[in-house]
Amino acid sequence: MASHSFLLTYSVSPYTETDRQHQNQAVRLRQKLNRIEIEEWNKLETVETAFKGVVHLSETTITQKRNEAEDIAWNQIKEVMESLGAYKDTTVHVVMMVQGLGEIIEFKL
């Protein structure tokens, strides 16, 4: 299993900008993501919506490793969204760079 350094940043938005419930859920999700503790993920002190850390990837090709890294990040963020019941009320845009895996990995939940 190979270890790769990564940098991840995210943006949280209400699913519907004008819906008060969605706006409130987005605020709660931002706050919870800001306090989350994930092993080998470290919040950057000066950028409140960014993490750096290490992911351990078992796949062999770069494409497979990129997909695996995306899955790891996607699952971590989805877990937080689901803990708040925010999955249908919010959207999270994520951009991730992983050492040795080329261009950015971009996805949304």
Phi, psi and omega in degrees: 000128182264142177261135181228131173289149178218161170229129183229135173229154185216161176223132181254132178227151171293143179301317174242115186305327186267356182272118183300319179297317179295320178298315180295320178296321179298319178297313179299319180294316177303314182297317181291318177298327180292336181257357186295145175237117179235133181304129179069013171247130180236129176291139172284134183290329185261352177232106191290346181243038182223145175235149167233158180170206183228135171244144179253119187243134183256347182292168186255318182272159179299317179300315179295320179294321177299315178296320180294317178298317177299316180300319180298310180295316181303314181294322179296314182289319179300321179301318178293316179302314182292327179296335178260355187067030186260002187298323182269347184259351185224163173232136176241122175262131185233138171233133186223136171243133181237130182308125175083002184247019172080215186302170180300154172252122184234133179203168176223154178242000000 
